[in-house]
Amino acid sequence: MKLAKLEEFRQAAYEHLGRAHDVTFELTDAILLTRNAYSLADLSLSPIFRRKWPSIYEALQDRDHSDKN
């Protein structure tokens, strides 16, 4: 039952992330699961973050643009 609630929460959060939701969701997971991350580059090295490091910056830029609309 707890797993179902967690899955429901994650799905609801995913739907509210905007255009770059896949990258932003992976970045969020990397933030939560990486102990010592001092920069975005550190987060991009997390095994949870499966994309290439420039996608972090692209996701943040997309997020800024979607907030303004």
N, C-alpha and C positions, 0 to 999 in steps of 0.2 A: 504494500500500500504506500509506503514512503517513497519507493522508487517511482511509482506512478505519479505522485505529487511532484517529485523532482522533474520528471520528464515533462509534465504539464507546464511547470514553471519555465523550464528551458525553452519550450516551444513558444510560449507567450512572449518571453524576452526576445527570442529570435525574430518574431514577427514585428517587433517595434524598433528594430535596429536600422532601418532605412535601406538605401541602395546597396551598400557594401556589407550586408548582413553576414555573409559567410566569413569574410576576413575579420570583421569586428567580433564575431562570436568566437572564432579561434583565438584572437588576441585576448579576449576576456578570459578564456580558459587558460591561456599561457600566463596571464597576470596572476590568476588564482593559484596556479600550480607550480610557479617558479619561485624558489626561495630567494635567490640573490640575483635580482635583475635591476641593474642600475641605469639601463637605457633601453630604448626600443630595439637596438641591435642585440642586446642580451635576450630580449623576449623572442626575437626572431630565431634564435638558436634553440629555443625550447622544442623538444620532440612533439609537443602538442601543437605547435604552430607549424603546419605542413607546407606553408607557402614560402615564397622567396621574400627576403627582407623588404624590398621596395613596396610590396603590397600593404605593409603596415602604414606607410605614409599615404598611399593612395586611399586606403580605407578612412583614415582620419580626415583627409581632404574631402572625400565624398560625404562624410558625416557632417562636416562643417557646412557644406553646400545644402544638404538636405534640411538642416536646421533652419536655414534662412528662408526657405520656401514656405 
